[in-house]
Amino acid sequence: MLIAAIASACLLTPQPNVLILLADDLRNDSVAALGDLPARTPNIDRLITEGTTWTRAYVAGSNQGAVCSPSRAMLLTGHHWRGLPPRFVVPWRKATPDDPPLPAMLPRTMADAGWRTFFTGKWHQPREHFNACFDEGERVFFGGMGPHYGLGMFDRRDDGVYEGRGEPEPRWTSDAFADAAIASIKRGAAGDRPWLTWVSFTAPHDPRTPPKDLADAWSPDDMPLVPTALVEHPFDNGELRVRDEDLTPLPRTAADLRKELADYAGIIEGMDRSIGRILTALDDSGQADNTIVVFLADHGLGMGSHGLLGKQNLYEHSAKAPIVMRGPGVAPGVRTSALVYLHDLMPGVLDRCAIEAPQNEVVPLDPEGQGRDAIVLGYRHQQRALVTDRWKLIVYPEAGVLQCFDLHADPHEAVNLAGVDAEAPVGVLLRDLVARLEAMGDPVAGKVALALASAPAGTPLN
């Protein structure tokens, strides 16, 4: 687990600063050091070399197509999306008098402990919650998606009222966010308190518009397709007509996918360049050695894998996202395949800062950083999954489809072993998944349990 893997034996002196760099819609394998998609990411690669990387971190799931929003809610609170107030997970839902109070959030907890807290970028939570979370903010986008040139942005208001679409920002989004972050780091270096600077990029989320000088950095003709690329998904997973899947004309072609991938690479490179500017400013501030730097993404993306463009699925390419941490006491050059949720980040960061995590969920700890024994994933009412070190079971209750993948032998999930390989522990995985869903109070547990009647007993997990 994150806490165990990064815990320090004693309180750091002085108290560490924290810099969080959050990407939007970033596949693990789109980072050069972690995969083979053709995007140049020297600055993210530098963090991977200098820090510890969790290569099997998962977003717990979503109750809506905009997976970004519940993912951010979980990152802020350390809670599973099923245990969060509906208004916090679905920011466009109207508030009601019956809404429960806000849970404790990472930046507010740090502010209460003496840290100066700053945010720039994509908020994608209710506007009225922003000032309850951060002390400062500049170039804040209160939405889920928008253009990378001319995006409406706000600076923090003491009265907490943010009306309209904001001031159109002429700079490319990642450049604007980087400028705001650099100014925050400089203020922090001149101050007498530790600081948290949270940078939430809108890249590489669509519209996939790279900065102008990188618009033609990659030719679609030269782009290799992603692993398990298909022009359409082999069956109805319950969410084939969501917005993300309509970004290209249907039926989709290989040429469509290559054009999307070329733009994706360009926008990732633009974001990486902005990250490089932020890291240079941190180095110049003289505070790099006492700053915990975290790079992560809110979730992955299909980009053609399994015939899907979006993140509204539970395959590895969409449910996983990288977590990289560099800083005092964090081992350099380490990559761990320990199973973690992205929202394990909150207690992990607070532990590094010697701040007690004010949450109710029990985060399993292991002195050797082995992580969780399994990860449960869910997307709306249409998909559920169980991930162990080796095996992955995906259940589509409405479609009546089971998928079982051996992630050790088949990391791209190309071969469905359910009903094909008697050695695949389908029944064992399914019973475990049902038990975990029931313990969570998941209303879909009953539908998933119906598959048990026809599932084979299976061999034990190994």
ZAVEXBA-138363 format. One record per residue (C-alpha): x, y, z; residue in one letter. Coordinates in nm, 2 decimals. Example, Ala and Ser with C-alpha at 12.3 -4.5 7.8 and 13.67 -1.06 7.14 Angstrom:
<recs>
+--------+--------+--------+--------+
|     c1 |     c2 |     c3 | residu |
+--------+--------+--------+--------+
|   1.23 |  -0.45 |   0.78 |      A |
|   1.37 |  -0.11 |   0.71 |      S |
+--------+--------+--------+--------+
</recs>
This chain:
<recs>
+--------+--------+--------+--------+
|     c1 |     c2 |     c3 | residu |
+--------+--------+--------+--------+
|   0.00 |   0.00 |   0.00 |      M |
|   0.11 |   0.35 |  -0.06 |      L |
|   0.15 |   0.44 |   0.31 |      I |
|   0.36 |   0.14 |   0.39 |      A |
|   0.58 |   0.19 |   0.08 |      A |
|   0.66 |   0.55 |   0.15 |      I |
|   0.64 |   0.58 |   0.53 |      A |
|   0.93 |   0.74 |   0.70 |      S |
|   1.07 |   0.62 |   1.03 |      A |
|   1.07 |   0.97 |   1.17 |      C |
|   0.91 |   1.31 |   1.12 |      L |
|   1.08 |   1.49 |   0.83 |      L |
|   1.24 |   1.82 |   0.93 |      T |
|   1.15 |   2.07 |   0.79 |      P |
|   0.79 |   1.97 |   0.70 |      Q |
|   0.78 |   1.87 |   0.33 |      P |
|   0.61 |   2.06 |   0.05 |      N |
|   0.38 |   1.87 |  -0.18 |      V |
|   0.35 |   1.91 |  -0.56 |      L |
|   0.07 |   1.71 |  -0.72 |      I |
|   0.06 |   1.69 |  -1.11 |      L |
|  -0.26 |   1.53 |  -1.23 |      L |
|  -0.31 |   1.43 |  -1.59 |      A |
|  -0.65 |   1.37 |  -1.75 |      D |
|  -0.72 |   1.06 |  -1.96 |      D |
|  -0.36 |   0.92 |  -1.96 |      L |
|  -0.29 |   0.56 |  -2.04 |      R |
|   0.00 |   0.39 |  -1.85 |      N |
|   0.17 |   0.30 |  -2.18 |      D |
|   0.16 |   0.65 |  -2.32 |      S |
|   0.44 |   0.75 |  -2.09 |      V |
|   0.76 |   0.66 |  -2.27 |      A |
|   0.93 |   0.50 |  -1.97 |      A |
|   0.63 |   0.28 |  -1.90 |      L |
|   0.51 |   0.17 |  -2.25 |      G |
|   0.57 |   0.18 |  -2.62 |      D |
|   0.32 |   0.43 |  -2.75 |      L |
|   0.52 |   0.70 |  -2.95 |      P |
|   0.51 |   1.00 |  -2.72 |      A |
|   0.82 |   1.17 |  -2.58 |      R |
|   0.79 |   1.23 |  -2.21 |      T |
|   1.14 |   1.31 |  -2.08 |      P |
|   1.01 |   1.50 |  -1.77 |      N |
|   0.77 |   1.24 |  -1.65 |      I |
|   1.04 |   0.98 |  -1.73 |      D |
|   1.28 |   1.18 |  -1.50 |      R |
|   1.03 |   1.15 |  -1.21 |      L |
|   1.01 |   0.78 |  -1.27 |      I |
|   1.39 |   0.75 |  -1.26 |      T |
|   1.41 |   0.96 |  -0.95 |      E |
|   1.11 |   0.81 |  -0.76 |      G |
|   0.89 |   0.52 |  -0.70 |      T |
|   0.62 |   0.41 |  -0.95 |      T |
|   0.31 |   0.21 |  -0.89 |      W |
|   0.23 |   0.04 |  -1.22 |      T |
|  -0.09 |  -0.12 |  -1.10 |      R |
|  -0.29 |   0.16 |  -0.96 |      A |
|  -0.67 |   0.16 |  -1.05 |      Y |
|  -0.95 |   0.40 |  -1.04 |      V |
|  -1.22 |   0.23 |  -0.84 |      A |
|  -1.49 |   0.30 |  -1.10 |      G |
|  -1.77 |   0.54 |  -1.17 |      S |
|  -2.14 |   0.59 |  -1.16 |      N |
|  -2.14 |   0.80 |  -1.48 |      Q |
|  -1.96 |   0.84 |  -1.81 |      G |
|  -1.75 |   1.13 |  -1.69 |      A |
|  -1.52 |   0.91 |  -1.49 |      V |
|  -1.29 |   1.21 |  -1.43 |      C |
|  -1.53 |   1.36 |  -1.17 |      S |
|  -1.57 |   1.06 |  -0.92 |      P |
|  -1.20 |   0.99 |  -0.96 |      S |
|  -1.11 |   1.34 |  -0.85 |      R |
|  -1.36 |   1.32 |  -0.56 |      A |
|  -1.19 |   1.00 |  -0.45 |      M |
|  -0.84 |   1.15 |  -0.48 |      L |
|  -0.95 |   1.45 |  -0.27 |      L |
|  -1.11 |   1.24 |   0.01 |      T |
|  -0.95 |   0.90 |   0.01 |      G |
|  -1.30 |   0.74 |   0.00 |      H |
|  -1.45 |   0.50 |  -0.25 |      H |
|  -1.71 |   0.67 |  -0.48 |      W |
|  -1.99 |   0.46 |  -0.34 |      R |
|  -1.94 |   0.62 |   0.00 |      G |
|  -1.93 |   0.98 |  -0.12 |      L |
|  -2.22 |   1.23 |  -0.12 |      P |
|  -2.39 |   1.22 |  -0.46 |      P |
|  -2.34 |   1.59 |  -0.52 |      R |
|  -1.97 |   1.55 |  -0.47 |      F |
|  -1.94 |   1.27 |  -0.73 |      V |
|  -2.18 |   1.42 |  -0.98 |      V |
|  -2.11 |   1.80 |  -0.96 |      P |
|  -2.39 |   1.90 |  -1.20 |      W |
|  -2.65 |   1.73 |  -0.97 |      R |
|  -2.84 |   2.00 |  -0.78 |      K |
|  -2.77 |   2.03 |  -0.41 |      A |
|  -3.05 |   1.94 |  -0.17 |      T |
|  -3.10 |   2.00 |   0.20 |      P |
|  -3.06 |   1.63 |   0.26 |      D |
|  -2.71 |   1.62 |   0.12 |      D |
|  -2.46 |   1.49 |   0.38 |      P |
|  -2.18 |   1.72 |   0.48 |      P |
|  -1.86 |   1.72 |   0.29 |      L |
|  -1.60 |   1.46 |   0.39 |      P |
|  -1.25 |   1.56 |   0.50 |      A |
|  -1.04 |   1.65 |   0.20 |      M |
|  -0.67 |   1.63 |   0.15 |      L |
|  -0.59 |   2.00 |   0.09 |      P |
|  -0.82 |   2.13 |   0.37 |      R |
|  -0.66 |   1.87 |   0.61 |      T |
|  -0.32 |   2.00 |   0.51 |      M |
|  -0.42 |   2.36 |   0.54 |      A |
|  -0.56 |   2.30 |   0.89 |      D |
|  -0.22 |   2.14 |   0.98 |      A |
|  -0.03 |   2.46 |   0.86 |      G |
|   0.03 |   2.41 |   0.49 |      W |
|  -0.04 |   2.68 |   0.24 |      R |
|  -0.27 |   2.52 |  -0.03 |      T |
|  -0.30 |   2.62 |  -0.40 |      F |
|  -0.48 |   2.48 |  -0.70 |      F |
|  -0.47 |   2.54 |  -1.07 |      T |
|  -0.64 |   2.35 |  -1.35 |      G |
|  -0.95 |   2.14 |  -1.39 |      K |
|  -1.16 |   2.12 |  -1.07 |      W |
|  -1.47 |   1.92 |  -1.20 |      H |
|  -1.63 |   1.93 |  -0.86 |      Q |
|  -1.91 |   2.16 |  -0.74 |      P |
|  -1.80 |   2.52 |  -0.76 |      R |
|  -1.91 |   2.60 |  -0.41 |      E |
|  -1.68 |   2.34 |  -0.27 |      H |
|  -1.36 |   2.49 |  -0.41 |      F |
|  -1.29 |   2.75 |  -0.14 |      N |
|  -1.37 |   2.50 |   0.13 |      A |
|  -1.08 |   2.30 |  -0.01 |      C |
|  -0.81 |   2.54 |  -0.11 |      F |
|  -0.68 |   2.87 |   0.03 |      D |
|  -0.55 |   3.00 |  -0.31 |      E |
|  -0.64 |   2.93 |  -0.67 |      G |
|  -0.54 |   3.07 |  -1.01 |      E |
|  -0.65 |   2.97 |  -1.36 |      R |
|  -0.92 |   2.73 |  -1.24 |      V |
|  -1.15 |   2.56 |  -1.48 |      F |
|  -1.49 |   2.46 |  -1.33 |      F |
|  -1.59 |   2.20 |  -1.59 |      G |
|  -1.52 |   1.86 |  -1.73 |      G |
|  -1.39 |   1.94 |  -2.07 |      M |
|  -1.34 |   2.23 |  -2.31 |      G |
|  -1.10 |   2.38 |  -2.57 |      P |
|  -0.73 |   2.39 |  -2.51 |      H |
|  -0.72 |   2.74 |  -2.64 |      Y |
|  -0.97 |   2.99 |  -2.51 |      G |
|  -1.08 |   2.78 |  -2.21 |      L |
|  -1.28 |   2.98 |  -1.95 |      G |
|  -1.09 |   3.01 |  -1.62 |      M |
|  -1.13 |   3.18 |  -1.28 |      F |
|  -0.90 |   3.30 |  -1.01 |      D |
|  -1.00 |   3.23 |  -0.65 |      R |
|  -1.27 |   3.46 |  -0.50 |      R |
|  -1.30 |   3.51 |  -0.13 |      D |
|  -1.68 |   3.52 |  -0.16 |      D |
|  -1.69 |   3.18 |  -0.32 |      G |
|  -1.91 |   3.29 |  -0.61 |      V |
|  -1.80 |   3.18 |  -0.96 |      Y |
|  -2.06 |   3.27 |  -1.22 |      E |
|  -2.06 |   3.22 |  -1.59 |      G |
|  -1.79 |   3.04 |  -1.79 |      R |
|  -1.49 |   3.24 |  -1.68 |      G |
|  -1.24 |   3.45 |  -1.86 |      E |
|  -1.12 |   3.29 |  -2.19 |      P |
|  -0.75 |   3.20 |  -2.15 |      E |
|  -0.55 |   3.26 |  -2.47 |      P |
|  -0.26 |   3.04 |  -2.37 |      R |
|  -0.27 |   2.67 |  -2.43 |      W |
|  -0.42 |   2.52 |  -2.12 |      T |
|  -0.11 |   2.33 |  -1.98 |      S |
|   0.10 |   2.64 |  -2.03 |      D |
|  -0.14 |   2.85 |  -1.84 |      A |
|  -0.16 |   2.60 |  -1.55 |      F |
|   0.22 |   2.57 |  -1.55 |      A |
|   0.26 |   2.95 |  -1.52 |      D |
|   0.02 |   2.96 |  -1.23 |      A |
|   0.20 |   2.67 |  -1.06 |      A |
|   0.54 |   2.83 |  -1.10 |      I |
|   0.42 |   3.15 |  -0.94 |      A |
|   0.28 |   2.95 |  -0.65 |      S |
|   0.62 |   2.77 |  -0.60 |      I |
|   0.80 |   3.10 |  -0.60 |      K |
|   0.56 |   3.24 |  -0.34 |      R |
|   0.61 |   2.92 |  -0.13 |      G |
|   0.99 |   2.96 |  -0.15 |      A |
|   0.96 |   3.31 |  -0.02 |      A |
|   0.72 |   3.21 |   0.27 |      G |
|   0.77 |   3.05 |   0.60 |      D |
|   0.52 |   2.76 |   0.57 |      R |
|   0.52 |   2.43 |   0.39 |      P |
|   0.30 |   2.43 |   0.08 |      W |
|   0.08 |   2.21 |  -0.13 |      L |
|   0.05 |   2.30 |  -0.50 |      T |
|  -0.20 |   2.10 |  -0.70 |      W |
|  -0.19 |   2.11 |  -1.08 |      V |
|  -0.48 |   1.95 |  -1.26 |      S |
|  -0.41 |   1.94 |  -1.63 |      F |
|  -0.69 |   1.91 |  -1.89 |      T |
|  -0.44 |   1.73 |  -2.11 |      A |
|  -0.45 |   1.48 |  -2.28 |      P |
|  -0.84 |   1.49 |  -2.26 |      H |
|  -1.02 |   1.56 |  -2.59 |      D |
|  -1.05 |   1.77 |  -2.78 |      P |
|  -0.71 |   1.65 |  -2.86 |      R |
|  -0.56 |   1.98 |  -2.97 |      T |
|  -0.18 |   1.99 |  -2.91 |      P |
|   0.00 |   2.32 |  -2.87 |      P |
|   0.04 |   2.48 |  -3.21 |      K |
|   0.41 |   2.40 |  -3.24 |      D |
|   0.34 |   2.03 |  -3.18 |      L |
|   0.03 |   2.01 |  -3.40 |      A |
|   0.21 |   1.81 |  -3.67 |      D |
|   0.47 |   1.65 |  -3.45 |      A |
|   0.34 |   1.31 |  -3.54 |      W |
|   0.21 |   1.19 |  -3.87 |      S |
|  -0.10 |   0.96 |  -3.84 |      P |
|   0.05 |   0.74 |  -4.11 |      D |
|   0.35 |   0.67 |  -3.88 |      D |
|   0.14 |   0.58 |  -3.58 |      M |
|   0.13 |   0.22 |  -3.47 |      P |
|  -0.21 |   0.11 |  -3.34 |      L |
|  -0.24 |   0.03 |  -2.97 |      V |
|  -0.24 |  -0.33 |  -2.84 |      P |
|  -0.56 |  -0.53 |  -2.91 |      T |
|  -0.68 |  -0.25 |  -3.15 |      A |
|  -1.02 |  -0.31 |  -3.31 |      L |
|  -1.25 |  -0.09 |  -3.50 |      V |
|  -1.54 |  -0.19 |  -3.28 |      E |
|  -1.60 |  -0.38 |  -2.95 |      H |
|  -1.70 |  -0.74 |  -3.00 |      P |
|  -2.02 |  -0.71 |  -2.80 |      F |
|  -2.25 |  -0.45 |  -2.63 |      D |
|  -2.08 |  -0.37 |  -2.30 |      N |
|  -2.38 |  -0.14 |  -2.21 |      G |
|  -2.20 |   0.19 |  -2.29 |      E |
|  -2.11 |   0.18 |  -2.66 |      L |
|  -2.29 |   0.50 |  -2.74 |      R |
|  -2.15 |   0.72 |  -2.47 |      V |
|  -1.99 |   1.05 |  -2.59 |      R |
|  -1.63 |   0.93 |  -2.60 |      D |
|  -1.72 |   0.65 |  -2.84 |      E |
|  -1.87 |   0.90 |  -3.09 |      D |
|  -1.56 |   1.11 |  -3.13 |      L |
|  -1.49 |   0.95 |  -3.47 |      T |
|  -1.74 |   0.86 |  -3.74 |      P |
|  -1.89 |   0.51 |  -3.72 |      L |
|  -1.80 |   0.25 |  -3.84 |      P |
|  -1.45 |   0.34 |  -3.72 |      R |
|  -1.15 |   0.28 |  -3.93 |      T |
|  -0.78 |   0.22 |  -3.86 |      A |
|  -0.71 |   0.56 |  -4.02 |      A |
|  -0.94 |   0.72 |  -3.76 |      D |
|  -0.75 |   0.56 |  -3.48 |      L |
|  -0.41 |   0.66 |  -3.61 |      R |
|  -0.53 |   1.03 |  -3.63 |      K |
|  -0.65 |   1.01 |  -3.27 |      E |
|  -0.33 |   0.86 |  -3.16 |      L |
|  -0.12 |   1.12 |  -3.34 |      A |
|  -0.30 |   1.41 |  -3.17 |      D |
|  -0.29 |   1.22 |  -2.84 |      Y |
|   0.09 |   1.19 |  -2.86 |      A |
|   0.12 |   1.56 |  -2.94 |      G |
|  -0.09 |   1.68 |  -2.65 |      I |
|   0.09 |   1.45 |  -2.41 |      I |
|   0.42 |   1.59 |  -2.52 |      E |
|   0.29 |   1.94 |  -2.47 |      G |
|   0.18 |   1.86 |  -2.11 |      M |
|   0.52 |   1.69 |  -2.04 |      D |
|   0.69 |   2.01 |  -2.15 |      R |
|   0.48 |   2.21 |  -1.91 |      S |
|   0.57 |   1.96 |  -1.63 |      I |
|   0.93 |   2.02 |  -1.72 |      G |
|   0.90 |   2.39 |  -1.67 |      R |
|   0.73 |   2.33 |  -1.33 |      I |
|   1.01 |   2.09 |  -1.22 |      L |
|   1.27 |   2.35 |  -1.33 |      T |
|   1.11 |   2.62 |  -1.12 |      A |
|   1.10 |   2.38 |  -0.83 |      L |
|   1.48 |   2.31 |  -0.87 |      D |
|   1.55 |   2.68 |  -0.90 |      D |
|   1.35 |   2.75 |  -0.58 |      S |
|   1.60 |   2.55 |  -0.38 |      G |
|   1.31 |   2.34 |  -0.23 |      Q |
|   1.32 |   2.03 |  -0.45 |      A |
|   1.50 |   1.82 |  -0.19 |      D |
|   1.22 |   1.89 |   0.06 |      N |
|   0.93 |   1.85 |  -0.18 |      T |
|   0.72 |   1.54 |  -0.24 |      I |
|   0.63 |   1.54 |  -0.61 |      V |
|   0.34 |   1.32 |  -0.72 |      V |
|   0.25 |   1.25 |  -1.09 |      F |
|  -0.06 |   1.06 |  -1.16 |      L |
|  -0.37 |   1.04 |  -1.38 |      A |
|  -0.73 |   1.01 |  -1.30 |      D |
|  -0.78 |   0.70 |  -1.52 |      H |
|  -0.66 |   0.56 |  -1.85 |      G |
|  -0.82 |   0.55 |  -2.20 |      L |
|  -0.91 |   0.31 |  -2.47 |      G |
|  -0.77 |   0.49 |  -2.78 |      M |
|  -0.88 |   0.19 |  -2.99 |      G |
|  -0.79 |  -0.10 |  -2.76 |      S |
|  -1.07 |  -0.36 |  -2.77 |      H |
|  -1.24 |  -0.13 |  -3.02 |      G |
|  -1.30 |   0.15 |  -2.75 |      L |
|  -1.20 |   0.51 |  -2.75 |      L |
|  -1.31 |   0.61 |  -2.40 |      G |
|  -1.27 |   0.52 |  -2.04 |      K |
|  -1.62 |   0.38 |  -1.97 |      Q |
|  -1.49 |   0.02 |  -1.94 |      N |
|  -1.29 |  -0.19 |  -1.69 |      L |
|  -1.01 |  -0.31 |  -1.92 |      Y |
|  -0.66 |  -0.24 |  -1.80 |      E |
|  -0.60 |   0.03 |  -2.05 |      H |
|  -0.88 |   0.24 |  -1.91 |      S |
|  -0.90 |   0.14 |  -1.54 |      A |
|  -0.53 |   0.18 |  -1.47 |      K |
|  -0.33 |   0.50 |  -1.44 |      A |
|   0.03 |   0.56 |  -1.32 |      P |
|   0.13 |   0.69 |  -0.98 |      I |
|   0.48 |   0.83 |  -0.95 |      V |
|   0.62 |   0.97 |  -0.63 |      M |
|   0.95 |   1.14 |  -0.58 |      R |
|   1.08 |   1.31 |  -0.27 |      G |
|   1.25 |   1.28 |   0.07 |      P |
|   1.26 |   0.93 |   0.19 |      G |
|   1.11 |   0.79 |  -0.13 |      V |
|   1.32 |   0.52 |  -0.30 |      A |
|   1.45 |   0.62 |  -0.65 |      P |
|   1.41 |   0.40 |  -0.95 |      G |
|   1.16 |   0.16 |  -0.79 |      V |
|   0.87 |   0.01 |  -0.98 |      R |
|   0.61 |  -0.19 |  -0.78 |      T |
|   0.33 |  -0.39 |  -0.91 |      S |
|   0.14 |  -0.38 |  -0.58 |      A |
|  -0.23 |  -0.35 |  -0.62 |      L |
|  -0.35 |   0.00 |  -0.51 |      V |
|  -0.64 |   0.23 |  -0.57 |      Y |
|  -0.56 |   0.58 |  -0.69 |      L |
|  -0.75 |   0.72 |  -0.39 |      H |
|  -0.49 |   0.55 |  -0.16 |      D |
|  -0.29 |   0.86 |  -0.25 |      L |
|  -0.46 |   1.07 |   0.02 |      M |
|  -0.35 |   0.87 |   0.32 |      P |
|  -0.02 |   0.81 |   0.16 |      G |
|   0.06 |   1.18 |   0.12 |      V |
|  -0.07 |   1.27 |   0.47 |      L |
|   0.15 |   0.99 |   0.62 |      D |
|   0.45 |   1.14 |   0.44 |      R |
|   0.37 |   1.48 |   0.61 |      C |
|   0.30 |   1.32 |   0.95 |      A |
|  -0.06 |   1.43 |   0.94 |      I |
|  -0.33 |   1.19 |   1.07 |      E |
|  -0.56 |   1.08 |   0.78 |      A |
|  -0.92 |   1.19 |   0.88 |      P |
|  -1.10 |   0.91 |   0.70 |      Q |
|  -1.32 |   0.62 |   0.80 |      N |
|  -1.21 |   0.37 |   0.54 |      E |
|  -0.95 |   0.12 |   0.66 |      V |
|  -0.65 |   0.12 |   0.43 |      V |
|  -0.47 |  -0.21 |   0.45 |      P |
|  -0.10 |  -0.17 |   0.53 |      L |
|   0.18 |  -0.41 |   0.47 |      D |
|   0.54 |  -0.36 |   0.60 |      P |
|   0.68 |  -0.47 |   0.26 |      E |
|   0.44 |  -0.26 |   0.06 |      G |
|   0.25 |  -0.55 |  -0.10 |      Q |
|  -0.07 |  -0.35 |  -0.15 |      G |
|  -0.42 |  -0.50 |  -0.15 |      R |
|  -0.50 |  -0.86 |  -0.21 |      D |
|  -0.75 |  -0.77 |  -0.48 |      A |
|  -0.91 |  -0.47 |  -0.64 |      I |
|  -1.28 |  -0.44 |  -0.71 |      V |
|  -1.39 |  -0.22 |  -1.01 |      L |
|  -1.73 |  -0.10 |  -1.12 |      G |
|  -1.88 |   0.10 |  -1.40 |      Y |
|  -2.24 |   0.22 |  -1.35 |      R |
|  -2.47 |  -0.09 |  -1.32 |      H |
|  -2.33 |  -0.25 |  -1.64 |      Q |
|  -1.99 |  -0.38 |  -1.55 |      Q |
|  -1.81 |  -0.52 |  -1.24 |      R |
|  -1.46 |  -0.66 |  -1.21 |      A |
|  -1.22 |  -0.83 |  -0.97 |      L |
|  -0.84 |  -0.79 |  -1.02 |      V |
|  -0.58 |  -1.01 |  -0.84 |      T |
|  -0.21 |  -1.02 |  -0.89 |      D |
|  -0.25 |  -1.26 |  -1.18 |      R |
|  -0.62 |  -1.28 |  -1.27 |      W |
|  -0.89 |  -1.04 |  -1.40 |      K |
|  -1.26 |  -1.12 |  -1.41 |      L |
|  -1.50 |  -0.88 |  -1.58 |      I |
|  -1.88 |  -0.94 |  -1.55 |      V |
|  -2.13 |  -0.78 |  -1.77 |      Y |
|  -2.46 |  -0.86 |  -1.59 |      P |
|  -2.69 |  -0.71 |  -1.85 |      E |
|  -2.51 |  -0.86 |  -2.15 |      A |
|  -2.46 |  -1.20 |  -1.97 |      G |
|  -2.09 |  -1.20 |  -2.06 |      V |
|  -1.79 |  -1.32 |  -1.85 |      L |
|  -1.43 |  -1.24 |  -1.93 |      Q |
|  -1.13 |  -1.39 |  -1.76 |      C |
|  -0.78 |  -1.29 |  -1.83 |      F |
|  -0.44 |  -1.42 |  -1.71 |      D |
|  -0.27 |  -1.08 |  -1.67 |      L |
|   0.07 |  -1.25 |  -1.62 |      H |
|   0.06 |  -1.42 |  -1.96 |      A |
|  -0.17 |  -1.18 |  -2.13 |      D |
|  -0.13 |  -0.82 |  -2.00 |      P |
|  -0.32 |  -0.67 |  -2.29 |      H |
|  -0.63 |  -0.89 |  -2.22 |      E |
|  -0.64 |  -1.03 |  -2.57 |      A |
|  -0.76 |  -1.39 |  -2.49 |      V |
|  -1.08 |  -1.45 |  -2.29 |      N |
|  -1.03 |  -1.77 |  -2.09 |      L |
|  -1.38 |  -1.79 |  -1.95 |      A |
|  -1.55 |  -2.10 |  -2.09 |      G |
|  -1.24 |  -2.19 |  -2.29 |      V |
|  -0.97 |  -2.29 |  -2.04 |      D |
|  -1.07 |  -2.52 |  -1.76 |      A |
|  -0.77 |  -2.41 |  -1.56 |      E |
|  -0.89 |  -2.05 |  -1.54 |      A |
|  -1.04 |  -2.00 |  -1.19 |      P |
|  -1.36 |  -1.83 |  -1.31 |      V |
|  -1.58 |  -1.97 |  -1.04 |      G |
|  -1.34 |  -1.89 |  -0.76 |      V |
|  -1.30 |  -1.53 |  -0.89 |      L |
|  -1.68 |  -1.49 |  -0.93 |      L |
|  -1.76 |  -1.61 |  -0.58 |      R |
|  -1.50 |  -1.37 |  -0.44 |      D |
|  -1.63 |  -1.08 |  -0.64 |      L |
|  -1.99 |  -1.14 |  -0.53 |      V |
|  -1.89 |  -1.16 |  -0.17 |      A |
|  -1.70 |  -0.83 |  -0.19 |      R |
|  -1.98 |  -0.66 |  -0.37 |      L |
|  -2.23 |  -0.78 |  -0.11 |      E |
|  -2.00 |  -0.65 |   0.17 |      A |
|  -1.99 |  -0.31 |  -0.01 |      M |
|  -2.37 |  -0.30 |  -0.03 |      G |
|  -2.35 |  -0.29 |  -0.41 |      D |
|  -2.70 |  -0.32 |  -0.55 |      P |
|  -2.56 |  -0.50 |  -0.86 |      V |
|  -2.43 |  -0.79 |  -0.65 |      A |
|  -2.75 |  -0.99 |  -0.70 |      G |
|  -2.72 |  -0.96 |  -1.08 |      K |
|  -2.36 |  -1.06 |  -1.07 |      V |
|  -2.44 |  -1.36 |  -0.85 |      A |
|  -2.68 |  -1.50 |  -1.12 |      L |
|  -2.37 |  -1.59 |  -1.32 |      A |
|  -2.27 |  -1.83 |  -1.04 |      L |
|  -2.52 |  -2.09 |  -1.15 |      A |
|  -2.34 |  -2.16 |  -1.47 |      S |
|  -1.99 |  -2.08 |  -1.37 |      A |
|  -1.74 |  -2.37 |  -1.33 |      P |
|  -1.59 |  -2.44 |  -0.99 |      A |
|  -1.25 |  -2.34 |  -1.12 |      G |
|  -0.91 |  -2.41 |  -0.98 |      T |
|  -0.77 |  -2.23 |  -0.68 |      P |
|  -0.60 |  -1.90 |  -0.74 |      L |
|  -0.22 |  -1.91 |  -0.77 |      N |
+--------+--------+--------+--------+
</recs>
